[in-house]
Amino acid sequence: MHDFIERITAYVHWALFLILEAFSGFLLFQYNHYQGSIWFTQANTVVGIVHEWEAKALSYLRMPAENAALVRRNIILQQQLDELRHKANVDTSMVNDQWSMVNDSMRLIPARIIDNSVRKRDNMIVIDVGSEDGVAPEMGVLSGTGVVGIVSGVTPHHALVMSILNSHSSISCRLRGTEYFGYLKWKGGRPLRAYMDDVPRHAHIEKGDIVETSGFSNVFPAGIFLGKVAEIKNSSDGLAYELEILLSTDIANLRHVNVINNLIKEELDSLKAQ
């Protein structure tokens, strides 16, 4: 017991030194704005680097599954396009002209997610492209399975994305094949469930109906897959339907996305402002 007390006594000055150093550092950064801002900037840089290392390691493990999902999605889209051409007897040249117009007005910027959250009420995503890559606020973000979110802020090499799993997110959407539209919103809780509101009561709706972007905004083109109707409920005032939507995109397991650069967005925005 005596030897134990002597050992503690021998190193007590080092422990006291470390405690005083930590306390003085706290006072320095807490009450000196310049030093505090430098510490905050450097800490964020280190955290960003760590997140990038983690994202690189996980991306190699999950890339095969994501590529498989992209292939399946492309096959489904091709089947749907072929079915529409057959049913509507549409001239192939007209469809090709419309697709060419879409390609000419929009550019996809590939990006990788380096930070993500799904358990908060206002979830955000950080991607590894920024203003130097052509990314700007209010650009849409997609994955191979559907809508991911909207860019809310950019730096030269990174961008902050408001996830669809955010209480402030509101995506203009419609029921595929109909003129019934509303807004897709997330109320928290399950990351694969969202809600479409303001659907009129005279609308004929069934479980499994597809919900897609309406194209009424300049952020997302029309027809981007959002999910399927899982439950049909009454709105709080009883005047409309509120649809529970099973989302097509699993944000929690997402690593690779694309930012939509609508090359004619400014022109369309100026027309709406007139």
N, C-alpha and C positions, 0 to 999 in steps of 0.2 A: 504493500500500500504506500509505503514511504517512497519507494522508487517511482511509482506511478505519479505521485504528486510532484516529485522533482522533475520528471519529464514534462509535465504540463507547465510548470514554472519556467522551465528552460525555453519554451517556445511561446510563452504568453505574449512577449513583446512583438513577435512576428504577427500574431493574430490581431493584437491591438493596432499594429501598423496597417494591416490590410483593411480593417474596419474603418480607420480614420481616412485612408485613401478613398475607399468607396464613398464615404460620407462627403468628403470634400469634392469628389467628382459629381455627386448628386447636386450639391449646392452650386457648383460651377455651371452645369448645364441647365439647371432649373431656373436660375435667376440671371443668367447672361444670355440674351437672345442670340447674339452672334455665335457664340460657342455652341449653344443649343441647336441652332439651325445647321451648323456644320456637322454636328454629331448625328442629327436626324437624317441629313442627306447621305452621309456615309453609311449609316445603318441601313437605310433603304436600298442603297446600292448593293451592299453585301447580301441582304435578303433576296434581292432580285437575282443575283448571281446564283445563290443557292437554289432558288426556285427553278432557274433555267437548267441547272445540272440535274435536278430531280426530274424535271419534265422530259429532258433528253433520255434519261434512263428508262422512264416509264413508257415513252413513245415507242421505243423499239419493241417493247413487250406487247403493246396493244395495237401496233400498226396492222398486223395480219387480220385481226377481227374487224378493224375499221375499213380496210380495203375490201373485205368480203361484203360488208354492209353497203359500201358504195356500189359495188358490182350488182348486188341484188336490187338496189334502188334504181340503177340505170336500166336494168331489165324490166322492172315494173313500169317505169316511165315509157319505155319503148313500146311495151304491150298496150298501154293506155292510148298512146298516140296512134298506133296502128288501128286500134278499135274505133277511135273517134273518126279516123279517116274513112274507115269502112262504113260506119253508120251514117255519117253525114255526106258521104260521096264527095269529099272535098278534093279539089284539084291539087295534086302534089306540088306543082310549081308555086301555087299561092302559099301553101304552108311553108315551103322552103324560103320564099321571099320574106314572110313574116319572121321566120327564125333568123334569117340573115340580118334583118333590121334590129332584132333584139341583141344579137351578137355585136353589131356595130355600135350600139348605144351603151353597152355595159361591159365592164372589164372586171374579172375576178382576181383578187389579190390573195394568194395563198398565205396562210399564217399558222402559227403553232401556239397553243395555249400554254402559258408558263405559270399562271396562277388562276385558281377557280374556287368557287364556293357554291354550295347548294343548300346549306342548313340554316342560313340567315333569312331574314325577311326581305332584305334588299341585297340580293346576291350580285356580285360583279365578277367580270372575267378580265384578265390581262393577257394580251397577245403580243407576239414579238415583231410586229410591224408598226410603223408610225408615219409621221408626216413625210419623211424622206422616201417612203415607199408609195406615197400617193393616198394615204389614209387620212380621212377628215371626219369630224363629228357628224352625226346623223347618217352615217353609212350603215347599211344592213350587213349582218354577219350570218352566214349559212354554213351548214355542214352537209355531208352527203345524204342525211336523213331529214333535213328540214331547217327551220329557222332557229337561230341561236340567240340573237339579240341585236342591239343597235349601239354603234360607237358613241360614247358620250364625251370622251376626251382623248387627246393625243399628245405625245412627245415625239421628238425626232425618230426614235427607234421602237417605241411601244405605244399601245393604245389600250384604253379602258373601255370595256364593253358592258352596257347594261344588259344583263341576262334576261331572258323571258321569265326566269324565276326571280322576279323583282316586283315588289308591290306597286312600283311606279310604271312598270311596263304595260303598254297598251298597243296591241297589234291589230290593225284593221283586217278582218277576216270574213269569209263567207262559206256557206255550205256549197260544196262542189255541185255544179249542174243546176243551181238555183240562183235567184236574185236576192236571197235572204242573207243579210250581212250583219255583223256586229263587231265586238272588240274582244280579243283574247286577253284575259288577265289572270294573274296568279295570286292566290290568297294565302300563300304560305303552306307549310306542311309537306305533303308528298311531292317530290320533284318531278313526277311524271304525270301530274294532274293539274289542269288549268280550267278556266271557265270562259264560255262565250255568252255574253249577255245581249239583251235587247232583241231577241229573236221573236217575231210576231207569233201570236197564238194560232193564227190560221195556217202557219207553215206546217207542211207534212214532213215530219222528222222521224227517223228510225235510228236505233242503235247501230253503230258501225258506219254511219254516213261520214264522208270525208270532209274535213275542214281545211281550207287553204287560204292563202293570202288573197285579199280582194283586189289589190292593185290600185286602190284609191289614193294611196300615198306614193311619194316618189322614193321611198326607202326600199321597198320590196316589189318586184314585178308580180303580176297576178299569177295564181296557180301554184305557188310554192307550198308544199305539203306541211301542215301543222300538226295534224293528228286525226283521231276518229272520235265520234260521239260515243261516250261510255254510259252516261245517264242523262235523262231528260227531266228537268225539275221546273217548278214555277219560280218566277222572280219574287222578290220580297213584297212587291206591291200587287202581285197576281195578275198584272197586265201583259206579261210577256213570258217567254221561256228563258230559263238559264240552263245552258248545256254544260255538263261536265265532260271535258275533253281529255282523252288519253293521248299525251304528247308523243310525237314520233321520234323526238330527239332526246336521248338520255344525256343530259348535260353533265352529269357526274362522271361519266366515262369518256368524255370527249377530249381529244387532243389536237386534231387538225381541223381548221375551218377556212372559209374563204370570205373576204370582205368584198361587198358589191360596190364598185365605183360606177355610179350612173353618170355617164358623160354628158347627159343632157338635163341633169337635175336642176342646175341653176336656171336654165331656160324655162323649165316647167314651173319652178318656184316663182319666177318673175311674172309668168302669165297668171298664176293664181293670185298674186299680190295686186294685180291691176283691177 
